[in-house]
């Protein structure tokens, strides 16, 4: 079965993202949220809230690798906006009552 042709009026196709740089960008955004909410030395507190060791959380920040379940917990705990975490665009945090 062939894929449908893209609608020419729908705009340009998004550029494919390099998996490594995307993960590093995600990690840096996870770190930015952690620093803003928990401060420079708050990694142990966030890690504990998410069920991580401090070392495992710092590795997640540096590598941008986090399980789906942990990501959902992070979103709920911090109020971070999923679109911002993924792209770095738009609001950093969700507004109360905002649906995604």
PyMOL commands that set and color helices and strands:
alter all, ss='L'
color gray80, all
select helices_A, chain A and resi 8-10+19-38+43-50+54-63+68-78+82-87
alter helices_A, ss='H'
color red, helices_A
deselect
rebuild
show_as cartoon
